[in-house]
């Protein structure tokens, strides 16, 4: 598949890295020669130096052959214009990165971007802010991803040392909890990813990812020894767009304090966040943070542009007894240590944006793609096509790869946690966890 990525910054490079691993035909466009040289040295891609909104540059990139054109430069205007031009020049599908969430919320109401030639708008800060909001509202969880507006949810939880399911096999846990329907789909043990089977033992401090209906989430939380936190007061660090959008989503339901070291931004935030307290202070000074009420805070969100500051302040907040901590990071390597260093959740905007874009790359009809912190696997939601061979026999007879499993099925308004005798049907939405080596086989099965 020919894919053109405009913008070799954090998100563009990250996408090119992920896609080049999968042997996609990648062209990367940017105005920065050094950035492109670095990308060409480290990735299997072709690069073009120039303005992505230039017709001449897009012609050199052979945009008319592109199956997918992704504009993720730091300029919103460039992304929108480049996507419109790329579509007019023959690109099959276009995706534009924007920072203003209003474009996404208003799409079709005032301006129909699809009519202009932009198939999909992606706002990394908005996507990350929504994920943080879900984690605050489901505060026992370290990860939460909803399928079909919550018909099924993918949740992450650490098994407490006193949990009643510790040192028990998955099958035994299910038999002992017949009124709670769930499926563990991945276990992160230290840095090892385990796909659980019926005889897999659950251990203390395992980080387990479950598929379940919303009505059963509280029961799973109790099984794992976690307790719901009563969150009233939230402290947010940062002068980023993510900090602003997160505070905007939370300010009406919680007592939100947002701390920024930039005076001008504090004034702007105060205008945009009437129900939040805005304080100008050094976000890396723990003494100041304590003076502003850190020790009385129920949730601490470190969302500055400095990942080291975010991690250190979150660890200090945890040490001071803050129940819920979330830190923004920009390095994929950090996600592999998130469950071991003491921070509840690490948020990576690049990964969140990539997950939303990846479903346009995968083969087969795909509704959603997500990844899990530290887990070497993808979670993909496929749709069963008409006359699919997968509907001919029960799941146990499908010759499914050992490095993958079916976690859940959404059939119309019904949610199903499948058993071996379950048979898939046309239009089923099937949630699958697959390790990298199993993905090609899974894609082939669901084409």
C-alpha positions in Angstrom: 0.0 0.0 0.0 1.4 3.4 -1.0 1.1 5.8 2.0 2.2 9.4 2.0 2.9 11.1 5.4 3.2 14.9 5.5 5.1 15.9 8.5 8.2 14.1 10.0 7.6 15.4 13.6 6.8 13.2 16.6 3.5 11.8 15.2 4.7 11.6 11.5 7.9 9.8 12.4 6.1 7.5 14.8 3.6 6.5 12.1 6.4 6.1 9.5 8.2 3.8 11.9 5.2 1.6 12.6 4.2 1.4 9.0 7.6 0.8 7.5 8.0 -2.2 9.8 5.0 -3.6 8.1 6.6 -3.3 4.6 4.3 -0.5 3.5 5.4 1.9 0.7 6.0 5.0 2.7 6.9 8.5 1.4 7.6 11.1 4.1 7.4 14.9 3.3 8.9 17.6 5.5 10.6 21.0 5.1 13.4 20.1 7.6 16.4 18.4 5.9 18.0 17.1 9.1 14.7 15.5 10.2 14.3 13.7 6.8 18.0 12.6 6.8 17.4 11.0 10.3 14.2 9.3 9.1 15.9 7.9 6.0 18.8 6.6 8.1 16.6 4.8 10.6 13.5 3.8 8.6 12.8 2.1 5.3 11.1 5.1 3.7 11.5 7.5 0.8 11.6 11.2 1.7 10.9 14.4 -0.1 11.9 17.9 1.2 9.3 20.5 0.6 5.9 22.0 1.5 3.3 19.3 1.6 0.6 21.7 0.4 2.6 22.4 -2.8 1.2 20.8 -5.9 4.7 20.3 -7.3 5.8 18.5 -4.1 2.7 16.3 -4.2 3.4 15.4 -7.8 6.9 14.3 -7.0 5.4 12.1 -4.2 3.1 10.6 -6.8 0.1 11.4 -4.7 -2.2 10.1 -7.4 -1.1 6.6 -6.5 -1.6 7.0 -2.8 -4.0 4.7 -1.0 -3.7 6.9 2.0 -2.5 10.5 2.5 -1.8 11.5 6.2 -1.1 15.1 7.0 0.3 15.5 10.5 2.6 18.6 10.3 2.6 21.0 13.2 0.6 23.5 11.0 -3.2 22.9 11.1 -3.6 25.0 7.9 -1.0 23.0 6.0 -2.6 19.7 7.0 -6.1 20.9 5.9 -4.9 22.4 2.6 -2.5 19.5 1.8 -5.3 17.0 2.3 -7.7 18.9 0.2 -5.2 19.2 -2.7 -4.1 15.5 -2.3 -7.7 14.3 -2.6 -8.2 16.5 -5.8 -5.0 15.0 -7.2 -6.2 11.4 -6.8 -5.3 10.2 -3.2 -7.9 7.6 -2.3 -8.2 8.5 1.4 -7.0 11.6 3.3 -6.5 12.2 7.0 -5.6 15.6 8.5 -4.3 16.3 12.0 -5.8 19.2 13.8 -5.4 20.6 17.3 -8.7 22.4 17.6 -11.3 20.0 18.8 -14.0 22.4 17.5 -13.3 21.2 14.0 -14.2 17.6 15.0 -17.2 18.6 17.0 -18.6 20.9 14.3 -17.7 18.7 11.3 -20.8 18.7 9.1 -22.7 21.3 11.1 -20.9 24.4 9.6 -18.2 23.0 7.3 -18.4 19.5 5.8 -14.7 18.6 5.6 -15.5 15.4 3.6 -17.1 17.5 0.9 -13.8 19.5 0.8 -11.8 16.3 0.3 -10.7 15.5 3.9 -12.1 12.0 4.9 -11.0 12.0 8.5 -9.9 14.6 11.1 -7.6 13.5 13.9 -6.9 15.6 17.0 -4.3 14.0 19.2 -5.0 16.3 22.2 -8.7 15.8 22.0 -8.4 12.0 21.7 -6.0 11.9 24.7 -8.2 14.3 26.7 -11.2 11.9 26.2 -9.1 9.0 27.3 -8.0 10.8 30.5 -11.6 11.8 31.2 -12.6 8.1 30.9 -9.8 7.1 33.3 -10.8 9.6 35.8 -14.5 8.5 35.7 -13.4 4.8 35.9 -10.7 5.7 38.3 -9.8 2.1 39.5 -8.7 1.3 35.9 -5.3 2.0 34.4 -6.7 1.6 30.9 -10.2 1.8 29.4 -11.3 1.5 25.8 -14.9 1.3 24.8 -16.3 -0.5 21.8 -19.6 0.5 20.2 -20.3 3.3 22.8 -19.6 1.0 25.7 -21.4 -2.2 24.7 -18.1 -3.9 25.5 -15.1 -2.4 27.3 -11.5 -3.2 27.4 -10.1 -2.5 30.8 -6.7 -2.8 32.5 -6.2 -3.6 36.2 -3.3 -4.7 38.4 -3.9 -7.8 40.6 -3.4 -6.7 44.2 -1.5 -8.9 46.5 -4.6 -9.6 48.5 -6.8 -10.3 45.5 -8.9 -13.4 45.7 -8.1 -14.4 42.1 -4.3 -14.3 42.7 -2.6 -17.7 42.1 -5.7 -19.1 40.5 -6.2 -20.3 36.9 -8.3 -18.3 34.5 -10.8 -21.1 34.1 -11.2 -21.5 37.9 -11.8 -17.7 38.3 -14.6 -17.9 35.7 -16.2 -20.9 37.3 -16.1 -19.3 40.7 -17.8 -16.1 39.4 -20.7 -17.4 37.2 -22.6 -14.2 37.4 -19.7 -12.1 36.0 -19.1 -12.5 32.3 -15.6 -11.5 31.2 -12.5 -12.6 29.4 -8.9 -11.8 30.2 -7.2 -11.2 26.8 -3.7 -10.2 27.8 -1.4 -10.3 30.9 1.6 -8.1 31.3 4.0 -9.8 33.7 7.1 -7.7 34.2 7.8 -6.9 30.5 6.4 -10.2 29.1 3.1 -10.3 27.2 1.1 -13.5 27.9 -2.1 -14.4 26.0 -4.1 -16.2 28.7 -5.7 -19.6 28.2 -8.0 -21.5 30.6 -5.1 -23.0 32.5 -3.0 -19.8 32.7 -2.3 -18.8 36.4 -3.0 -15.2 37.4 -0.2 -13.9 39.7 0.1 -11.1 42.2 1.1 -7.8 40.5 0.1 -9.1 37.1 -1.4 -6.4 34.9 -4.4 -8.0 33.3 -6.5 -6.7 30.4 -10.1 -7.8 30.4 -13.0 -7.6 27.9 -16.3 -7.2 29.7 -19.7 -5.5 29.7 -20.0 -2.3 31.7 -22.3 -4.0 34.2 -19.6 -6.4 35.2 -16.7 -4.0 35.5 -17.2 -3.3 39.2 -17.2 -7.0 39.9 -13.9 -7.4 38.1 -12.5 -4.5 40.0 -13.4 -6.3 43.3 -11.9 -9.6 42.1 -8.6 -8.0 41.4 -8.5 -6.3 44.9 -8.8 -2.8 43.6 -11.1 -0.2 45.2 -13.0 2.7 43.8 -11.5 6.1 44.6 -13.7 9.0 45.4 -12.4 11.8 43.2 -13.4 15.4 43.9 -10.2 17.4 43.5 -8.0 17.2 40.5 -4.7 19.0 39.9 -3.5 19.4 36.3 0.1 20.5 35.4 0.9 22.0 32.0 0.4 24.8 29.5 -0.4 22.4 26.7 -3.4 22.0 24.5 -4.0 18.6 26.1 -4.0 20.2 29.6 -6.6 22.8 28.4 -8.9 20.2 26.7 -8.7 17.8 29.7 -9.6 20.6 32.1 -12.4 21.6 29.8 -13.9 18.1 29.9 -13.5 17.8 33.7 -14.2 21.3 35.1 -18.0 20.9 35.4 -17.8 17.7 37.5 -14.7 18.1 39.6 -12.8 20.8 41.5 -10.1 21.4 38.9 -6.9 23.3 39.6 -4.7 23.9 36.5 -1.1 25.1 37.1 1.0 26.7 34.4 4.3 28.7 34.6 3.3 30.9 31.6 1.5 34.1 32.7 -0.1 34.8 29.3 -1.4 31.3 29.0 -2.8 31.4 32.6 -4.9 34.5 31.5 -6.1 32.7 28.4 -6.9 29.5 30.3 -8.8 31.6 32.9 -11.1 32.9 30.1 -11.7 29.5 28.6 -12.1 27.6 31.9 -14.6 29.5 34.0 -15.1 26.6 36.5 -11.5 25.8 37.1 -8.9 27.5 39.3 -5.8 28.7 37.3 -2.5 29.2 39.1 0.8 30.6 37.8 3.6 28.6 39.3 6.7 26.5 38.5 5.3 23.1 37.5 8.5 21.3 38.5 8.7 22.8 42.0 7.2 20.2 44.5 7.2 22.7 47.4 5.0 25.1 45.4 2.7 22.2 44.3 2.4 21.2 48.0 1.5 24.8 48.9 -1.2 24.7 46.2 -2.8 21.6 47.8 -1.1 18.6 46.1 -1.5 16.5 49.2 -5.2 17.0 49.4 -5.7 16.2 45.7 -7.5 13.0 44.6 -6.1 12.9 41.1 -2.8 14.3 39.7 -2.5 14.8 35.9 1.0 15.8 34.7 0.5 17.0 31.2 3.5 19.3 30.5 5.6 19.1 27.4 8.5 17.6 29.5 8.0 13.9 30.0 10.7 13.7 32.7 8.9 16.4 34.7 5.6 14.6 34.3 7.1 11.3 35.5 9.0 12.7 38.5 6.1 14.9 39.7 3.7 12.0 39.3 5.9 9.7 41.3 6.2 12.4 44.0 2.5 12.9 44.1 2.0 9.1 44.5 4.6 9.2 47.3 2.6 11.9 49.0 -0.5 9.7 48.9 -2.4 11.0 45.8 -4.6 8.0 44.8 -4.7 8.5 41.0 -1.8 9.7 38.8 -1.6 10.1 35.1 1.5 11.3 33.2 2.0 12.4 29.6 5.0 10.9 27.8 6.3 11.0 24.2 8.6 8.0 24.2 7.2 4.5 23.4 9.9 2.9 25.6 8.3 4.5 28.6 5.1 2.5 28.1 6.9 -0.7 28.9 7.7 0.5 32.4 4.4 2.2 33.3 3.2 -0.7 35.5 6.5 -1.1 37.4 7.5 2.5 38.4 4.3 3.4 40.4 2.4 5.7 38.1 -1.1 4.5 37.4 -1.2 5.4 33.7 1.1 6.9 31.1 -0.6 8.7 28.2 1.1 8.9 24.8 -0.6 11.1 22.3 1.4 9.6 19.4 0.2 6.1 20.2 -3.4 7.2 20.6 -3.3 9.1 17.2 -1.6 6.1 15.6 -4.3 3.7 16.8 -6.9 5.9 15.3 -5.1 6.0 12.0 -4.0 2.3 11.9 -7.5 1.1 11.2 -7.2 2.7 7.7 -4.1 0.6 7.0 -5.2 -2.8 8.3 -6.8 -5.2 5.8 -10.4 -6.3 6.2 -13.3 -4.1 7.4 -12.1 -2.6 10.7 -14.0 -0.5 13.2 -11.2 0.2 15.7 -7.6 -0.5 16.6 -5.9 0.1 19.9 -2.8 -0.9 21.7 -2.2 -1.5 25.4 0.6 0.1 27.6 3.6 -2.2 27.4 1.8 -5.0 25.7 3.3 -6.4 22.5 0.0 -6.9 20.7 -2.8 -5.0 19.0 -6.5 -5.1 19.7 -8.5 -4.9 16.5 -12.3 -4.8 15.9 -13.2 -6.6 12.6 -16.6 -6.8 10.9 -17.6 -10.1 9.5 -18.3 -9.8 5.8 -21.0 -11.4 3.8 -20.3 -15.0 2.8 -17.3 -15.1 5.1 -15.9 -18.6 5.7 -15.6 -17.7 9.4 -19.4 -18.2 9.8 -19.2 -21.9 8.7 -18.1 -23.5 11.9 -17.7 -22.8 15.7 -14.8 -20.7 16.9 -12.9 -23.7 18.2 -12.7 -25.2 14.7 -11.4 -22.0 13.0 -7.8 -22.9 13.3 -7.1 -19.6 15.0 -3.5 -18.6 15.6 -2.1 -19.4 19.0 -0.8 -15.9 19.3 -4.3 -14.4 19.0 -7.7 -14.8 20.6 -11.3 -13.5 20.2 -12.1 -11.4 23.2 -15.7 -10.4 22.5 -18.4 -10.1 19.9 -21.0 -7.3 19.3 -24.0 -8.6 17.5 -26.5 -5.8 16.8 -27.5 -4.6 20.3 -26.2 -7.8 22.0 -22.7 -8.3 23.5 -21.2 -11.7 23.6 -18.1 -13.1 25.5 -17.6 -16.1 23.2 -17.0 -19.7 24.0 -15.5 -22.5 21.9 -18.9 -23.5 20.5 -19.9 -19.9 19.6 -20.4 -19.4 15.8 -19.7 -16.1 14.2 -22.4 -14.4 12.0 -22.5 -11.9 9.2 -22.1 -8.3 10.4 -20.7 -9.4 13.8 -18.2 -7.0 15.2 -15.4 -9.2 16.5 -12.8 -7.9 19.0 -9.4 -9.7 18.6 -6.1 -9.4 20.4 -3.2 -10.4 18.2 0.6 -10.4 18.7 2.6 -9.0 15.7 3.4 -12.4 14.2 -0.3 -13.4 14.1 -1.6 -10.2 12.5 -1.1 -11.2 8.8 -2.9 -14.5 9.3 -5.8 -12.7 11.2 -6.1 -10.1 8.4 -6.3 -12.9 5.8 -9.0 -14.7 7.8 -11.1 -11.5 8.1 -10.7 -10.1 4.6 
